[in-house]
Amino acid sequence: MKIRLVFLGMLFSQLLLAQNTNSDLVQLQNHPQKDTTRCFLLNKIIEAENDQNIWIKHNQELRKIAVDQLQKENNKTLKNTYTKYLSISYNNDGANELYNEKFEKAIQLYKKSFIISNQINYHYGSALALQNIGTAFDYLGKIDSTLVYMKKAYQFALRSKNKTSLAYVLTDLGYIYNNLGNNNLAIKYNLEALPLFEKLNDLEGLERTNFALGRIFDNQKDYKSSNLYYLKCLEIDRKTNNKERLVLILNSLSTTNTNLNLVDKALQFNNEAFQLATQMNNEDLIATSHKNFGDIYFKKNENEKAKSYYLLAEQLFKKINSGVHLSKVQIKLATIFFYQKQFTKAKEYGLKAFELSKKTNFPSDQKNASEILSQIFSKEKDFQNAYKYKSIAADIGEEIYFDESKDIALKATYQYETEKKEAAIKALHQKNTIAELESKKKTTTLYLVMLFFIGIATTSYVLFSRYKEKKKNEILQNQLAETEKLLAAEKKVTESELKALKSQMNPHFIFNALNSIQVQFMYGDKLVANEQLNNFTYLTRQILEVSGKKQIAISDEVDILTKYLELEKLRFQKDFTFTISIADNIDEDYHKIPPMLIQPIVENSLKHGLMHKKGAKTIHVHFDIDQNETHIICTVKDNGIGRTKAAEIKAKNNSEHNSFSTSSIIQRLELLNMQLHLKNLLEYQDLKQGEEVNGTKTILKIPL
């Protein structure tokens, strides 16, 4: 069964299940003024209200206050606040329509919320509206539209710098890619969400993300991995006492342990799930527990016991109209009746399961139903139908195999063999008629044909396995060679990082910094001197700490740059100013870059561009992200003398020394280029006013 996007579930758990506090209502009664405070209280109550009618009433009042105040308010800050609450009210109405399964209407309301939020750069509101639009499209079965809006929501969540919003968008993206069959991206986004939820101590988010990862590994038949994630969910659900989620996870643990042949553990988990589901009187969860009991006893070869539980599950799944689960139960019943030689009953359940699985569009169930029907018809000596359903099962099996396989060469080979088989079958059908099949002679012929094809299939399988093994060895050899290359590259990276550390801690900088601090102590402001000494100590410690890391947060890099420039500022006194800015679409704590890349560029601007300039000297450092979200763009601008004049001064001084820091950063970028196949990662531009050069711009592209 498809699991819907999680954010809406979280939203409605807040809207409809949270406990309403009397204190909020008292505060609302004691504050009749139609102002931002009342808006705040109304929204707070809406989030906690469990009565839908009261909830709608409060939201209508929230909307009215926002609209009325916007018409007469002139203060920009207050106007923005009322606009925000107007956006929230439309989002709340959208949630109500979604809850009532009026998806198109919900989308229109969410779009209004987005437009209003966007007008005031309320990024959190924009992200929430886009996320909910994606959820609505998911319920409509339009997964492509869902993906488009979730990607947009992701961008706004980054801009909002709201970790909760970002984390839930990531889990929703994981859900979408899981439904699209891209397990790698599904796992990636869910794993990115986990540390955010951990930092927020959001137990609900942690539970849902671990559950999503468990489902992904379940579908891949990696039951050991799925079991580990489900156990994490179980621990959280016991803490939060969320009984519905607890039953759901106990059922999942029952299934994985059954698949792992740990039937005693499976029985233990399912007994607890059944007791809780019965207490809650939840027919859906009770039916699932009955099915799980059936699976456990089927695994234990206690078919009569298994059959009784499957029949109970069948009744309930019919009642609640759960087609997917119903077809799985009917397949199991068909199998048990077949083992008990009750072929009429077995055929009845097999045909029902086959037709139902076509309606629910679950190929694996259709395949399983076809296989058991083929066996049943074979026992009844109805070889025409036996062959028919065997062929259907084989075709579906191939489709499933190709969906799961990423090896194009193997797929092409297999398709070729299939085409040959189908051609042979077609030729056989052209030679034989229904009348001939009814005769004993043609029955014997059919037996021989089936044996012939079994022989072909067996031979093909052996050849295919040998080919697969050969390809596997080739892949392993290629992987070994690639690993050796990566190890060599990693060695070079490590060496370059050590050189980068050396450039950051070069003796000239240390001497100049300490000398400037000493002068301040002797002749200047001792408080300033003490502050700068603390900056120097902090900078030294930070450089040493990050030197061993592959990546650091942009916020940490900015911190180091700030301390470095504050120290350099002592040398220039009042003539030097600097600024560091970060674009709204960057989360400075979430986005990471390799350490010790920016400071050498800033150092070069100071040393070559500003050192020989008279008057005011400025440096501006700006972090941005490109449109494709593949690079962090760091731009360093100075108003110095430019590269040409700097080169002339260097020539006059007969300097043959190349900047060590520059050569170090170029080497690191070359290594990145080698590993990622990227170009033009470092670029220099002259800044001109007319024909006169009045500065340099350095652009550094850092691959994400």
Helices and strands as residue ranges (DSSP letters): H 6-12, I 13-17, H 22-29, H 36-48, H 52-72, H 76-99, H 103-119, H 123-139, H 143-160, H 163-179, H 183-200, H 203-219, H 223-240, H 243-259, H 263-280, H 283-299, H 303-319, H 323-339, H 343-360, H 363-379, H 383-404, H 408-431, H 434-438, H 440-504, H 507-523, H 526-546, E 552-553, H 554-572, G 573-575, E 576-582, E 592-593, H 599-604, I 605-610, E 617-625, E 631-638, H 643-652, H 660-676, E 682-689, E 692-703
